[in-house]
Amino acid sequence: MLLHILIVKIIVGDFPAIQIVFIRCLASSIILLPLFITQKRLSEMNQDLGLNALRVGFTTLAITINFFTISQIQLAQVSTIGYLRPAVVSVIAWCFLGEQQSWYRWGVIAAGFAAIWLIFSPESSFLQLVALLAVAGMFCGSAATILQKHLSKTMRDLPLMGCYSIGVAITSCPFALYFWKPPSVEAWILMIMTGLLATSAQLFFIRAFRNSEASFLAPMFYFHIIPVTAIGYFFFDELPSKNTVICAFCILASLIGLAVLEKRRSTASQKISK
């Protein structure tokens, strides 16, 4: 995923975000289709077409917005905003699924949004709008995550991935053609690589979560801002502001505290039930 982010950052300033999204998902679809054919699972993609279509729509918006924001703000800022995703998922789950949230989780949500406001308060009005757009993209991505969680109860991993890639490729196609800019051979290679890398990363994530506990893998996601910031600094001369560093640390500390607290509560509940 780090290599994927690096390539997107390199090319997204020269091409429309929707064009990169289309080529990325088209490349992923070409990879996955032979697997469907050999394993005879094409029919499984017909399950829950309505919910899958909704998931594809949210995902298309989320990826396109994410690629656009990468072209406009620092990678460290994009990564910090990304920390709000669990909070946004909690808000959506509370609003639409009626899931109760602890007072500490609500505190983390409030602190996270306040931190994002602090990061972009000294910035220009345009960058503030970009930040708001990034948060909107996170809401779309979080809605897609909740739909995927629901669909995963009846669909296997491969059909879920296939609906994702093929659906986003179809959805983004007309917009990509409208805003199309002819890529060079090098740009074609880089865009296709984003599809290969994204598909590989998705397979690795699925396998990792299947063979290990989420609590063991969580630190890798919490501290991904360190290599992302290093990429921004060494490859794109992006030096994070003091506000970005402080707020990223505060959000990170809050998320780790939330994970520890909920782990303790879960352990205590299990002991009581026994």
Residue pairs with C-beta under 8 A, 6 or more apart in sequence:
1 197
1 198
1 201
1 224
2 224
2 227
2 228
2 231
3 197
4 194
4 197
4 198
4 201
5 70
5 75
5 228
5 231
6 231
6 235
7 190
7 193
7 194
7 197
8 20
8 67
8 70
8 194
9 70
9 71
9 75
9 231
9 232
9 235
9 236
10 190
11 20
11 187
11 190
11 191
12 20
12 67
12 68
12 70
12 71
13 71
14 181
14 187
15 181
15 183
15 187
15 191
16 176
16 179
16 180
16 181
17 64
17 65
17 67
17 68
17 71
18 64
18 172
18 175
18 176
18 179
19 176
19 179
19 180
19 181
19 191
20 67
20 191
20 194
21 60
21 63
21 64
21 67
21 168
21 172
21 176
22 168
22 169
22 172
22 173
22 175
22 176
23 176
23 188
23 191
23 192
23 194
23 195
24 63
24 191
24 192
24 194
24 195
24 198
25 164
25 165
25 166
25 168
25 169
25 172
25 195
26 169
26 195
27 191
27 192
27 194
27 195
27 196
27 199
28 161
28 165
28 169
28 195
28 196
28 198
28 199
29 162
29 165
29 166
29 169
30 195
31 195
31 196
31 199
32 158
32 161
32 162
32 165
32 166
32 199
33 162
33 166
35 41
35 158
36 42
36 45
36 158
36 159
36 162
39 158
41 156
41 158
41 159
41 162
44 155
44 156
44 158
44 159
45 52
45 159
45 162
45 163
45 166
47 151
47 154
47 155
47 159
48 151
48 154
48 155
51 147
51 150
51 151
52 151
52 163
52 167
53 167
54 147
55 144
55 147
55 148
55 151
55 163
55 164
55 167
56 163
56 164
56 167
56 168
56 171
57 171
58 140
58 141
58 143
58 144
58 147
59 140
59 141
59 144
59 164
59 167
59 168
60 167
60 168
60 171
60 172
61 137
61 140
62 137
62 138
62 140
62 141
62 144
63 141
63 168
64 137
64 172
65 133
65 134
65 136
65 137
65 140
66 78
66 134
66 137
66 141
68 130
68 133
69 78
69 81
69 130
69 131
69 133
69 134
69 137
70 78
72 127
72 130
73 127
73 130
73 131
73 134
74 232
74 238
74 240
74 244
75 228
75 229
75 231
75 232
75 236
75 238
76 225
76 228
76 229
76 232
76 238
76 240
76 244
76 245
76 248
77 119
77 120
77 131
77 240
77 244
78 134
78 228
79 224
79 225
79 228
79 229
79 248
80 115
80 116
80 119
80 225
80 244
80 247
80 248
80 251
81 116
81 131
81 134
81 135
81 138
82 138
83 112
83 225
83 248
83 251
83 252
83 255
84 112
84 113
84 116
84 135
84 138
84 251
85 138
85 141
85 142
85 145
86 255
87 105
87 108
87 109
87 112
87 113
88 135
88 138
88 139
88 142
89 142
89 145
89 146
90 99
90 101
90 105
90 109
91 109
92 139
92 142
92 143
92 146
93 99
93 101
93 146
94 100
94 101
96 146
97 146
101 109
102 262
104 257
104 258
104 261
105 258
107 254
108 254
108 255
108 257
108 258
111 250
111 251
111 254
112 251
112 254
113 135
115 247
115 248
115 250
115 251
116 131
116 135
116 247
118 243
118 247
119 131
119 241
119 243
119 244
119 247
120 127
120 128
120 131
121 128
121 243
122 241
122 243
123 131
148 160
151 160
152 160
155 163
157 206
161 199
161 202
161 203
165 195
165 199
183 191
208 217
209 217
215 259
215 263
218 259
222 252
222 255
222 256
223 252
225 248
225 252
229 238
229 240
232 238
232 240
233 239
233 240
240 248
